[in-house]
């Protein structure tokens, strides 16, 4: 396992981190029991993963992790969790809701502190309200030792440009230690402005959902590439209609998924790539993909030329 520094936090984090959201949610959606979930978490730790991402909104993930991590030395792993106000931020109600959410997270995770506490997916039009009413809460809890570092995550589906992250790195880089965003083969727009500014301001980047729907699904990927060709976003002769990215699979790249993880880690802004798998074999494969976290230079260059300027949920 390789480790990188998570920006100004100074934390050394595993290049692959374990996520408890997405479509798997630590196996909640496939009815995994606590014993199997605990085995998965222990396997991740044994393979060198030291950062675990969760949220108050990921079903029972926090409680599952609290049970799975019981008895394990607290300084051997790092926890990131999040809070999201489901309604438009209310400057009166939201601060108290945030405090209650953090207290609940601490209880479920069975810990006395959260390493990274994030605002979960605010949109750009919510940013200033959350900053004004809720940031002081996190700042106060940081002083009390209940949280160590402050961050925010983006909501890519509703905001493909991830404008909330751009607002943070442009206007308030001193307030945020970590940003969680989406950057991958089919979603490269964050490399335009956000990630260069994150490097400039030493903000750690956690890369989420790099392998989600279309990249690992042959039919969905072919449909997407066809759509982009028809929309004039890429040249019709630039990729094959069938298996359009199979040319990436060669040498140490054994699958499109492997290529996706390598590309997602191969940017100097990225500190860690989150995997949401609940399958131990997939977990090991993802770690193996990042034993050499880069594609061939020419292949990466082609991908950036093809998809680098496309702004669309993919």
C-alpha positions as CSV (number, residue, x, y, z in Angstrom):
1,X,0.0,0.0,0.0
2,X,1.2,3.5,-0.9
3,X,0.6,6.4,1.4
4,X,0.2,10.1,0.6
5,X,-0.1,13.3,2.7
6,X,-3.6,14.6,3.0
7,X,-2.9,18.2,2.3
8,X,-2.5,20.6,5.3
9,X,-3.7,17.9,7.7
10,X,-0.3,16.3,7.6
11,X,-2.0,12.9,7.9
12,X,-0.5,10.0,6.0
13,X,-3.4,8.3,4.3
14,X,-3.6,5.1,2.3
15,X,-3.8,5.6,-1.4
16,X,-7.0,3.5,-1.4
17,X,-9.5,4.2,1.4
18,X,-12.6,2.3,2.3
19,X,-16.0,4.0,1.6
20,X,-19.3,3.0,3.2
21,X,-21.7,4.8,0.8
22,X,-22.5,4.4,-2.9
23,X,-24.4,1.4,-4.1
24,X,-22.8,-1.1,-1.6
25,X,-22.9,0.7,1.7
26,X,-20.7,-1.9,3.4
27,X,-23.0,-4.6,2.0
28,X,-26.2,-3.2,3.5
29,X,-28.0,-3.4,0.2
30,X,-27.0,-7.0,-0.3
31,X,-28.1,-7.9,3.3
32,X,-24.6,-8.7,4.6
33,X,-24.6,-9.4,8.3
34,X,-22.5,-7.6,10.9
35,X,-20.0,-10.5,11.1
36,X,-19.3,-10.3,7.3
37,X,-19.1,-6.5,7.5
38,X,-16.6,-6.7,10.3
39,X,-14.5,-9.2,8.4
40,X,-14.5,-6.8,5.4
41,X,-13.4,-3.9,7.5
42,X,-10.7,-5.9,9.2
43,X,-9.5,-7.2,5.8
44,X,-9.2,-3.6,4.6
45,X,-7.1,-2.6,7.7
46,X,-4.9,-5.7,7.3
47,X,-4.2,-4.7,3.7
48,X,-3.0,-1.3,4.8
49,X,-6.1,0.9,4.4
50,X,-6.1,3.4,7.2
51,X,-8.8,5.8,6.2
52,X,-12.5,5.0,6.3
53,X,-15.2,7.3,4.9
54,X,-18.8,7.3,6.0
55,X,-21.8,9.6,6.6
56,X,-24.8,10.1,8.8
57,X,-26.8,9.5,5.5
58,X,-25.3,6.1,4.6
59,X,-27.9,4.0,6.2
60,X,-26.5,2.2,9.3
61,X,-22.9,2.5,8.1
62,X,-21.7,4.5,11.1
63,X,-23.1,1.9,13.6
64,X,-21.7,-0.9,11.5
65,X,-18.3,0.6,11.6
66,X,-18.5,1.3,15.3
67,X,-19.1,-2.4,15.9
68,X,-16.5,-3.5,13.4
69,X,-13.8,-1.2,14.8
70,X,-14.4,-2.1,18.5
71,X,-11.3,-3.2,20.2
72,X,-9.0,-1.9,17.4
73,X,-6.5,0.8,18.5
74,X,-8.0,4.2,17.6
75,X,-4.7,5.6,16.4
76,X,-4.4,2.9,13.8
77,X,-7.2,4.3,11.5
78,X,-8.8,7.5,10.5
79,X,-12.5,8.3,10.3
80,X,-14.2,10.7,7.9
81,X,-17.9,11.4,8.3
82,X,-20.4,14.0,7.0
83,X,-23.5,16.0,7.7
84,X,-26.1,17.2,5.2
85,X,-29.1,19.4,5.9
86,X,-31.8,17.8,3.8
87,X,-33.7,21.1,3.5
88,X,-32.5,24.5,2.4
89,X,-30.0,25.6,5.1
90,X,-31.8,27.3,7.9
91,X,-29.5,29.7,9.8
92,X,-31.4,29.0,13.1
93,X,-32.1,25.3,12.9
94,X,-29.1,24.1,11.0
95,X,-26.4,24.7,13.6
96,X,-28.3,22.6,16.2
97,X,-29.0,19.9,13.7
98,X,-25.3,19.7,12.9
99,X,-24.3,19.4,16.6
100,X,-26.9,16.7,17.0
101,X,-25.6,14.8,13.9
102,X,-22.0,14.9,15.2
103,X,-23.0,13.7,18.6
104,X,-24.9,10.9,17.0
105,X,-22.0,10.0,14.7
106,X,-19.6,9.9,17.7
107,X,-22.0,7.6,19.5
108,X,-22.5,5.2,16.6
109,X,-18.8,5.2,15.7
110,X,-18.0,4.5,19.3
111,X,-15.3,7.1,19.4
112,X,-14.5,10.4,21.1
113,X,-13.4,12.2,18.0
114,X,-13.8,12.4,14.2
115,X,-10.7,12.9,12.2
116,X,-12.3,14.6,9.2
117,X,-15.8,16.2,9.5
118,X,-17.4,17.3,6.3
119,X,-20.4,19.3,5.0
120,X,-22.1,16.7,2.9
121,X,-22.8,17.8,-0.7
122,X,-24.0,21.4,-0.4
123,X,-24.8,23.0,-3.7
124,X,-23.2,26.3,-4.7
125,X,-26.3,28.3,-3.8
126,X,-26.2,26.8,-0.3
127,X,-22.5,27.4,0.3
128,X,-22.6,30.8,1.9
129,X,-25.5,30.1,4.2
130,X,-23.8,26.9,5.5
131,X,-20.5,28.8,5.9
132,X,-22.1,31.6,7.8
133,X,-24.4,29.5,10.1
134,X,-22.6,26.2,10.5
135,X,-18.9,26.6,10.0
136,X,-18.5,28.3,13.4
137,X,-20.0,25.1,14.9
138,X,-17.3,22.9,13.4
139,X,-14.6,25.5,14.4
140,X,-15.8,25.3,18.0
141,X,-15.9,21.5,18.0
142,X,-12.4,21.4,16.6
143,X,-11.2,23.6,19.5
144,X,-12.8,21.1,21.9
145,X,-11.1,18.1,20.2
146,X,-14.3,16.4,18.9
147,X,-13.2,16.9,15.3
148,X,-9.7,17.3,14.0
149,X,-10.1,18.7,10.5
150,X,-12.9,20.3,8.4
151,X,-13.9,19.5,4.8
152,X,-16.7,19.4,2.3
153,X,-17.9,17.0,-0.3
154,X,-19.5,17.7,-3.7
155,X,-22.8,16.4,-5.1
156,X,-21.7,15.6,-8.6
157,X,-25.0,14.3,-10.1
158,X,-26.7,17.7,-9.4
159,X,-23.6,19.8,-10.0
160,X,-21.2,18.2,-12.6
161,X,-18.9,21.2,-12.4
162,X,-18.7,20.8,-8.6
163,X,-19.0,24.5,-8.2
164,X,-19.2,24.3,-4.4
165,X,-15.6,23.0,-4.3
166,X,-14.5,25.8,-6.7
167,X,-16.1,28.4,-4.4
168,X,-14.2,26.9,-1.4
169,X,-10.8,26.7,-3.1
170,X,-11.1,30.1,-4.7
171,X,-12.7,32.1,-1.8
172,X,-12.1,30.3,1.4
173,X,-9.1,27.9,1.1
174,X,-8.0,28.7,4.6
175,X,-11.2,27.3,6.0
176,X,-11.0,23.8,4.5
177,X,-8.5,21.1,5.2
178,X,-10.0,18.5,2.8
179,X,-12.3,18.4,-0.1
180,X,-14.0,15.2,-1.4
181,X,-14.8,15.3,-5.1
182,X,-15.2,13.1,-8.2
183,X,-12.4,12.9,-10.7
184,X,-11.9,10.0,-13.2
185,X,-11.6,8.9,-16.8
186,X,-15.2,10.1,-17.6
187,X,-15.2,13.0,-15.1
188,X,-12.1,15.1,-15.5
189,X,-13.5,18.6,-15.1
190,X,-12.2,19.0,-11.5
191,X,-8.7,19.1,-12.9
192,X,-9.4,22.4,-14.7
193,X,-9.5,24.7,-11.7
194,X,-10.4,23.0,-8.5
195,X,-7.4,20.6,-8.2
196,X,-4.7,23.1,-9.2
197,X,-6.0,25.5,-6.6
198,X,-6.2,22.7,-4.0
199,X,-2.5,22.0,-4.6
200,X,-1.7,25.7,-4.4
201,X,-3.5,26.0,-1.0
202,X,-2.4,22.5,0.3
203,X,-6.0,21.2,0.5
204,X,-6.2,17.4,0.6
205,X,-8.3,15.7,-2.0
206,X,-10.3,12.6,-1.4
207,X,-11.5,11.1,-4.8
208,X,-14.9,9.5,-4.7
209,X,-17.1,7.3,-6.9
210,X,-14.4,6.8,-9.6
211,X,-15.9,3.5,-10.5
212,X,-19.7,3.7,-10.3
213,X,-22.1,3.1,-13.1
214,X,-20.9,3.5,-16.7
215,X,-17.2,2.8,-16.6
216,X,-17.5,-0.9,-15.5
217,X,-20.7,-1.6,-17.4
218,X,-20.0,-2.4,-21.1
219,X,-23.5,-1.5,-22.3
220,X,-23.8,1.7,-20.4
221,X,-20.3,2.8,-21.4
222,X,-21.0,2.1,-25.1
223,X,-24.3,4.1,-24.8
224,X,-22.4,7.0,-23.2
225,X,-19.7,7.1,-25.9
226,X,-22.4,6.9,-28.6
227,X,-24.2,9.8,-27.0
228,X,-21.1,11.9,-26.7
229,X,-20.3,11.2,-30.4
230,X,-23.8,12.2,-31.4
231,X,-23.6,15.4,-29.3
232,X,-20.3,16.3,-30.9
233,X,-18.4,16.1,-27.7
234,X,-15.9,13.6,-29.1
235,X,-15.0,12.8,-32.7
236,X,-16.9,9.9,-34.2
237,X,-13.7,8.1,-35.2
238,X,-11.9,8.6,-31.9
239,X,-13.1,5.4,-30.3
240,X,-14.6,2.1,-31.3
241,X,-18.4,1.8,-31.0
242,X,-17.9,-1.6,-29.2
243,X,-15.7,-1.9,-26.2
244,X,-14.5,1.7,-26.6
245,X,-11.9,1.7,-23.8
246,X,-10.6,-1.9,-24.1
247,X,-7.4,-0.5,-25.6
248,X,-6.4,0.5,-22.1
249,X,-6.3,-3.1,-21.0
250,X,-2.7,-4.3,-21.4
251,X,0.5,-4.9,-19.4
252,X,-0.3,-4.2,-15.7
253,X,-3.8,-2.9,-16.5
254,X,-6.0,-6.1,-16.3
255,X,-9.4,-4.4,-16.6
256,X,-11.3,-1.2,-17.3
257,X,-11.9,-1.0,-13.6
258,X,-8.1,-1.2,-13.0
259,X,-7.5,1.5,-15.5
260,X,-10.1,3.7,-13.8
261,X,-8.4,3.4,-10.4
262,X,-5.0,4.1,-11.9
263,X,-6.2,7.2,-13.7
264,X,-8.1,8.4,-10.6
265,X,-4.9,8.3,-8.5
266,X,-2.6,9.7,-11.2
267,X,-2.9,13.4,-10.3
268,X,-0.7,15.2,-7.8
269,X,-3.8,16.7,-6.1
270,X,-5.2,13.3,-5.2
271,X,-4.3,12.0,-1.7
272,X,-6.6,9.0,-1.6
273,X,-9.1,7.2,-3.9
274,X,-12.2,5.8,-2.1
275,X,-13.5,2.3,-2.9
276,X,-17.0,1.4,-2.0
277,X,-16.8,-2.3,-2.6
278,X,-18.2,-4.8,-0.2
279,X,-16.4,-7.7,-1.9
280,X,-13.0,-8.8,-0.5
281,X,-11.7,-10.0,-3.8
282,X,-12.6,-6.7,-5.5
283,X,-11.0,-4.9,-2.6
284,X,-7.7,-6.7,-3.2
285,X,-7.9,-6.1,-6.9
286,X,-8.4,-2.4,-6.4
287,X,-5.4,-2.3,-4.1
288,X,-3.3,-4.2,-6.6
289,X,-4.4,-1.7,-9.3
290,X,-2.9,1.1,-7.2
291,X,0.4,-0.7,-6.6
292,X,1.4,1.2,-9.7
293,X,-1.0,4.2,-9.7
294,X,-0.6,5.5,-13.2
295,X,-1.5,4.6,-16.7
296,X,1.0,4.7,-19.5
297,X,1.7,8.4,-20.3
298,X,0.4,8.2,-23.8
299,X,-2.8,6.5,-22.8
300,X,-3.5,9.1,-20.1
301,X,-2.8,11.8,-22.6
302,X,-5.3,10.4,-25.0
303,X,-8.0,10.2,-22.3
304,X,-7.4,13.8,-21.2
305,X,-7.7,14.9,-24.8
306,X,-10.9,12.9,-25.4
307,X,-12.8,13.7,-22.2
308,X,-10.9,16.5,-20.4
309,X,-13.4,19.2,-21.2
310,X,-16.7,17.3,-21.0
311,X,-19.0,18.5,-18.2
312,X,-21.7,15.9,-17.7
313,X,-22.8,13.4,-15.1
314,X,-21.3,10.1,-16.1
